[in-house]
Amino acid sequence: MQPKPIAVKATRGLGITQIIVGSLMLVSGILSIALVDYWASYVGFAIWGGIWVIIGGIFGVYSAANTSNEGWYLRNLVFAIVSAIVMSVDIIIYSVAVGKLHKYYTCDDPYLAITCYYTTNSTGVAIYSCLSALSVVELFVAVAVVIVCRRGGCSGCCNGETREAMVQQPGMTPSSALLQPDSQTPSYQTNEYKPTTYPAASYPHGSGPSVPPSNAPYKQSTYSTN
C-alpha cells in the first residue's frame, strides 16, 4: 500500500507554502500593532491567523514525511478547512481596513474638533493590503490542500493507498480484489479454477458394495391390517 508520489509532493509543497505565508502574516501582524492605530491591529487578527497557518503547514510537511500515519493527514485536512474559513473572514476585515485607512477624517484635537481634515494612513494601507493579499493566497492554498487530500486517497487523507480484499466464490478458490482509490468498482484477479480428480476406489472381487441390477423388478411391500 504505497501512497501516490504526486499527492505526497503536492502536500509537502503546499505545507512549505503555508509556513512561508503564515510567517509573513505573523510579521505583518506585529508591524500593524506597532505602527497602525486601528482596532484590527489591537485584536491581533494577523498574528493569530499567521500562527494557525504555520501550524497547518507543519502538519502538511509531517504528513508527507509520514505516509503511513493517517493522523497527520487528518490534522492537515482539518486545519486546511478551518484556515479556508478564517481567511475568508480576514479578507473582508483587511479590505475594510484598507478602505478606512485610505481616507479617514481626523482632527488635531479630537476633543475640541480643531483643524479637522481628511488624511491617509499610508503605512496602514500598505500593511493591510499585504495582509489581504496573503489571506487570498492562503485561501487558495488551503482549498488546494483539501482537494489534494480528498483526491489523493481514501481512509486517511492524502495517502492514496490501494487496498486488497479477498473474495470467496462458491465452488472456486479465493480470488483477490484490488480496491482502487479513484474507482468505485473493484478489479478482480481470479485464480484459475482447476477441478480435482480422485482415483476410483478398487475393491477385491466379490467384496464390493452390492448394487441391484437396473432391470430388477420393483417389488411393492404389502401390509396387512387386522
C-alpha positions in Angstrom: 0.0 0.0 0.0 2.1 2.8 -1.3 1.0 6.5 -1.3 0.7 8.4 -4.6 4.0 10.3 -5.3 2.1 13.2 -6.8 0.0 13.6 -3.6 3.0 13.4 -1.3 4.9 16.0 -3.3 1.9 18.3 -3.5 1.2 18.0 0.2 4.8 18.8 1.1 5.0 21.8 -1.3 1.7 23.2 0.0 2.8 22.7 3.6 6.0 24.7 2.9 4.0 27.4 1.2 1.7 27.7 4.2 4.7 28.0 6.6 6.0 30.9 4.5 2.7 32.7 4.2 2.0 32.2 7.9 5.4 33.7 8.8 4.7 36.8 6.6 1.3 37.2 8.3 2.9 37.0 11.7 5.5 39.7 10.9 2.8 41.9 9.3 0.6 41.5 12.4 3.4 42.6 14.7 4.0 45.6 12.5 0.4 46.5 12.4 0.2 46.6 16.2 3.3 48.8 16.4 2.5 51.2 13.6 -1.2 51.3 12.8 -3.9 52.8 15.1 -6.8 50.5 14.1 -9.0 48.1 16.1 -8.0 45.1 14.0 -4.4 45.7 14.9 -5.1 45.5 18.6 -7.2 42.4 18.3 -4.3 40.7 16.5 -6.1 39.0 13.6 -2.9 38.7 11.6 -0.9 37.2 14.5 -3.5 34.5 15.4 -4.1 33.8 11.7 -0.4 33.5 11.0 0.2 31.1 13.9 -2.7 28.9 12.7 -1.4 28.8 9.1 2.1 27.9 10.3 0.8 25.0 12.3 -1.2 23.8 9.4 1.8 23.9 7.2 3.9 22.0 9.7 1.2 19.3 9.7 1.3 19.2 5.9 5.1 18.6 5.9 4.9 16.0 8.6 2.0 14.2 6.8 4.1 14.0 3.6 7.1 12.6 5.6 5.0 10.0 7.5 2.8 8.5 4.8 1.8 5.5 7.0 0.4 7.7 9.8 -3.2 8.7 8.9 -3.4 11.0 11.9 -1.1 13.6 10.3 -3.3 13.7 7.2 -6.5 14.2 9.2 -4.9 17.1 11.1 -3.7 18.6 7.9 -7.2 18.3 6.4 -8.9 19.8 9.4 -6.5 22.7 9.7 -6.9 23.4 6.0 -10.7 23.6 6.2 -10.7 25.9 9.2 -7.9 28.0 7.6 -10.1 28.5 4.5 -13.0 29.7 6.6 -10.8 32.1 8.7 -9.1 33.5 5.6 -12.4 34.3 4.0 -13.3 36.4 7.1 -9.9 38.0 7.2 -10.1 39.1 3.6 -13.2 41.1 4.4 -11.7 42.6 7.6 -8.5 43.6 5.8 -10.3 45.0 2.8 -12.5 47.2 5.0 -9.3 48.3 6.9 -7.7 49.4 3.6 -10.8 51.4 2.7 -11.0 53.0 6.2 -7.3 53.9 6.4 -7.1 55.1 2.8 -9.2 58.2 3.6 -10.4 58.9 7.0 -11.5 62.0 8.9 -9.2 63.2 11.8 -8.6 66.2 14.0 -5.5 67.6 15.6 -7.5 68.0 18.8 -10.3 65.4 18.8 -11.9 66.9 22.0 -12.2 70.4 20.6 -12.6 69.4 16.9 -9.9 72.0 15.9 -8.2 71.7 12.5 -10.1 68.6 11.2 -9.3 67.2 7.8 -9.2 64.0 5.7 -6.0 62.1 5.5 -4.5 58.8 4.5 -2.6 56.3 6.7 -0.1 55.1 4.1 1.6 52.7 6.5 -1.7 51.1 7.5 -2.9 50.8 3.9 0.4 49.1 2.9 0.3 46.6 5.8 -3.4 45.7 5.4 -3.1 45.5 1.7 -0.2 43.0 2.2 -2.3 41.1 4.7 -5.3 41.0 2.4 -3.1 39.6 -0.4 -1.6 37.0 1.9 -5.1 35.9 3.0 -6.1 35.4 -0.6 -3.0 33.3 -1.2 -3.6 31.2 1.9 -7.3 30.7 0.9 -6.3 29.2 -2.4 -3.6 27.1 -0.8 -6.0 25.8 1.9 -8.5 24.8 -0.8 -5.7 23.1 -2.7 -4.8 21.1 0.4 -8.4 19.9 0.8 -8.6 18.9 -2.9 -5.3 17.0 -2.8 -6.3 15.3 0.4 -9.6 14.2 -1.0 -8.3 13.0 -4.3 -5.1 11.6 -3.0 -6.6 8.7 -1.1 -9.5 7.4 0.9 -9.3 6.2 4.5 -6.6 8.6 5.6 -6.3 11.8 3.6 -3.6 12.1 1.1 -2.4 8.6 1.5 -3.7 7.3 -1.9 -3.3 3.6 -0.9 -4.5 0.6 -2.8 -6.3 -1.9 -0.7 -6.7 -5.6 -1.4 -9.6 -7.8 -0.4 -10.1 -11.5 -0.6 -13.3 -12.6 -2.3 -14.6 -16.2 -1.7 -16.7 -17.5 -4.6 -18.7 -20.7 -4.2 -17.1 -23.7 -5.8 -13.9 -21.8 -6.6 -10.7 -20.9 -4.9 -10.5 -17.4 -3.2 -9.7 -14.5 -5.5 -8.2 -11.1 -4.7 -10.0 -7.8 -5.5 -7.9 -4.6 -5.8 -9.8 -1.6 -4.5 -8.5 1.4 -6.4 -9.0 4.8 -4.6 -10.3 6.5 -7.8 -12.7 3.8 -8.8 -15.9 2.5 -7.2 -15.7 -0.9 -9.0 -13.0 -3.3 -7.7 -10.9 -5.1 -10.2 -10.8 -8.8 -9.6 -7.8 -11.1 -10.0 -9.4 -14.5 -10.1 -7.3 -17.6 -9.7 -7.9 -20.2 -12.4 -10.1 -23.0 -11.1 -8.8 -26.5 -11.7 -11.1 -29.3 -10.9 -9.6 -32.1 -8.8 -10.0 -35.7 -9.9 -9.9 -38.5 -7.5 -9.0 -42.2 -8.4 -11.8 -44.7 -8.5 -12.0 -47.0 -5.5 -11.0 -50.5 -6.2 -12.5 -53.4 -4.3 -11.5 -57.2 -4.4 -13.7 -59.4 -6.4 -16.9 -60.1 -4.6 -16.2 -57.8 -1.7 -17.5 -54.5 -3.1 -20.9 -53.0 -2.3 -23.8 -54.8 -3.8 -25.8 -52.8 -6.3 -29.1 -54.2 -7.6 -29.2 -54.6 -11.4 -31.0 -52.0 -13.3 -33.5 -54.5 -14.8 -34.6 -56.0 -11.4 -38.4 -55.8 -11.0 -39.8 -53.5 -8.4 -41.5 -55.3 -5.5 -44.0 -53.4 -3.6 -44.3 -54.1 0.1 -47.8 -55.2 1.3 -49.2 -54.5 4.7 -52.0 -56.4 6.4 -54.3 -54.8 8.8 -56.3 -56.7 11.4 
